């Protein structure tokens, strides 16, 4: 099944991978119309130092769009429970995002490790009355309190 596209928007700019030296050549690229095409339109106050950096950021942005499009295809085909959209992080590399985010995970595992709890004893009583130990107060008579609550 093909990726869902609701109309395409052509973009012209430096091709991904051209970097700083490839400003002269341009290539048309298609971006799904349901994703905003210009990373600068996402965060209006975002500026780049020069055209070379803008080209590099655009290449990263286009990789993000491709990733989002692929994931949203999975979502539309009920292979994922959530969808993605572009945002002000879309022109950041994975390394830049992780550095800013502060996420520190063991690269050998995909899941964060939580410390395991090992109790000192394995003998557990059949019942515990926490009132006798003073952790729970005795049941109080609340008859008549409904009239007070009714007045509030």
N, C-alpha and C positions, 0 to 999 in steps of 0.2 A: 504494500500500500504506500502511496506517495505521501510526502510530508504535506500537512495542510497549509495551503496558502490562499489568502483571500484577496489576492491582487499583489502585484509586485511594484516596488519603487526602485528605479535604477539610480545608482550612486556612481559618481565619477570621482576618483581620487587616486592617491598612490596605491598600488597593489600591495596586499599584505606581503611582508618580507622584503619590500624594497628599502625600507628604512630611510636613513637620512639622505642617501645618495640618489634616490630614485624619484625625485620630484617631477621630472619632465614627462615620464611615461605615465599614462593613466589607463585604467581598465574599468569597464562597466561591471558592476556587481549588483546582483539582485538581493534585496532585503525584503522580507515579508512586510506587507503594508500594515499589519497589526502591531509591528514593532516600530518604534520611532527610528528614523534613519540616521539622524545626526546626533552624535554624542554631545555636542555643544548645546543642543536644544533641551537636553535632559536637565542640566544644571546651567542656567543662563550665565552665572557668574564665573564659570570655569574658563580659564584661559591657559594657553600653552606658551612656552618661551619663544618658540620659533616654528616654522613650517615643518622642519624635520621631526620635532617632537610631536607635532600634531599628526603627521603621517604615521609615526610609530603608534601613537595612541589610537588612531583610527584602525590600524591593523589589529591591535588587541581588541578593540571594540567589535570588529567584524568577527573575530574568533568567538567572542562572547555571544554575538547574535547567532552564529552557527550552532553553538552549544545550546542556547536557549531554544532555538527552532527545533533541534533534535529532541530535546527533553519534552517540549510541548507537543511534539508529534506523539511521544509515548503517552502523555497525559490524555490527548484526544482519542487515543486508541485504548484507553483504560489500562495502561501498563504502569502508570504512576498516579499517585493520589493528589498531586499538587502541580501547579503550573508555575512557570517563571516569566519574568518580564525584565526588560532592561532598566537600570537605575544609575545613580551617580557612581557606582563602583564598576560599571561595565567597561571602562577604559583602563582599569588596573590589571596588572598581571597577577597571577595566583600568588607569587611571592610577595608582591606589594600589599595585596589584600590581607594575607596571613600575617605579615609584619604589623600592619595597622590594627588588625583584629586582635592580635596577641594570642591566637590559638596555638597551643603547644601540645602536640600529640606525638606519641611514639610512631615513627614512620613505618615500623614493622607491623603494627596493628591498625586496623581501621576503627577500632573502638577505644574510647578513653578508659583507662583502668581506674576502678574504684577500689579502695581498701576493703578487704574482706574482714568480717567480724567473726572471731572465734571465741565463743563463751568459755569461761573458766570451768564451768560445771555442765554436766549433761543430765543431772538429776533435777527434774522439775516436778514440784508438787502437783497433785491432782487438782486441788483448788487453792485459791488464795483470796482471803477477805481483806481487801485493801483498806476497809474502814478500820479494822483492828490495828493496822500498821500506821494509821493516821494520814494516809495519802488521799482518802476520799471522805468527805463529810457525811454524816448521817442524813437520811432522808428527812426533809422538813415538811411540816404541815402547811400547805399553801391554800387551804380552803378560805374563800373570801377574797383572795387576791384578784379574782376576775373582775370584781367591781372597780378596783383601782385601775386596772388595765383598761376597762371600758371607759373611764373618764379621761384618759390621756388622749 
